[in-house]
Amino acid sequence: MHSGRTEELIVGLLCLVVILPWIAWTVRRGLASGRMPIGRGKVERDERPGAFRVLLGLYILAAAMIAFAGLDLLLQIWR
């Protein structure tokens, strides 16, 4: 079964409209409160500043990858 262009548009829009803002909201909330969520726990900026920075970097990397995947699906960059 061939996946159509419509499916790529839906998934691309889902990436850019739902997942990317959710990651941005999580990062913004974590920076404001000084606690970044990881699984069911949280990393406190005051208690573990190195782990907080690494986790922040991973969230930013995930957001960049989701943005690229969404744009690739919408604009067919790699085709």
PLY file of the C-alpha trace (Angstrom):
ply
format ascii 1.0
element vertex 79
property float x
property float y
property float z
element edge 78
property int vertex1
property int vertex2
end_header
0.00 0.00 0.00
1.38 3.38 -1.01
1.40 6.18 1.53
-0.06 9.22 -0.13
0.88 12.85 -0.01
-2.08 13.51 2.27
-0.59 11.37 5.02
2.71 13.24 4.77
0.89 16.57 5.06
-1.05 15.40 8.10
2.04 14.12 9.90
4.04 17.22 8.97
1.32 19.51 10.28
1.04 17.40 13.43
4.77 17.85 14.02
4.66 21.61 13.57
1.29 22.40 15.14
1.13 20.02 18.11
4.49 18.49 19.00
6.79 21.49 18.44
4.68 23.90 20.55
4.41 21.25 23.28
8.22 20.98 23.46
8.53 24.79 23.47
5.96 25.04 26.26
7.83 22.43 28.30
11.15 24.26 27.87
9.63 27.66 28.68
7.90 26.29 31.78
11.10 24.50 32.87
13.22 27.63 32.49
10.68 29.71 34.43
10.35 27.26 37.32
13.92 25.93 37.34
12.70 22.33 36.99
12.86 20.29 33.78
10.69 17.17 33.53
12.28 13.84 32.73
10.01 10.83 32.77
7.94 11.05 35.94
10.61 13.05 37.77
12.11 16.48 37.51
15.67 17.85 37.42
16.15 20.94 39.60
18.42 23.69 38.26
19.75 24.53 41.75
20.51 20.93 42.75
21.99 19.63 39.46
22.91 22.49 37.11
24.91 20.27 34.73
22.10 17.76 34.32
19.64 20.64 33.86
21.72 22.11 31.02
22.14 18.71 29.33
18.41 18.04 29.56
17.65 21.53 28.21
20.02 20.84 25.30
18.28 17.54 24.58
14.88 19.24 24.54
16.21 21.87 22.11
17.75 19.16 19.92
14.43 17.27 19.91
12.59 20.45 18.91
15.02 21.07 16.04
14.66 17.50 14.80
10.85 17.64 14.97
10.85 20.98 13.13
13.09 19.58 10.41
10.99 16.42 10.06
7.77 18.43 9.85
9.19 20.82 7.26
10.64 17.94 5.28
7.24 16.23 5.14
5.46 19.43 4.15
7.99 20.76 1.64
9.59 17.49 0.48
13.12 18.78 1.03
14.87 15.41 0.60
13.00 14.21 -2.48
0 1
1 2
2 3
3 4
4 5
5 6
6 7
7 8
8 9
9 10
10 11
11 12
12 13
13 14
14 15
15 16
16 17
17 18
18 19
19 20
20 21
21 22
22 23
23 24
24 25
25 26
26 27
27 28
28 29
29 30
30 31
31 32
32 33
33 34
34 35
35 36
36 37
37 38
38 39
39 40
40 41
41 42
42 43
43 44
44 45
45 46
46 47
47 48
48 49
49 50
50 51
51 52
52 53
53 54
54 55
55 56
56 57
57 58
58 59
59 60
60 61
61 62
62 63
63 64
64 65
65 66
66 67
67 68
68 69
69 70
70 71
71 72
72 73
73 74
74 75
75 76
76 77
77 78
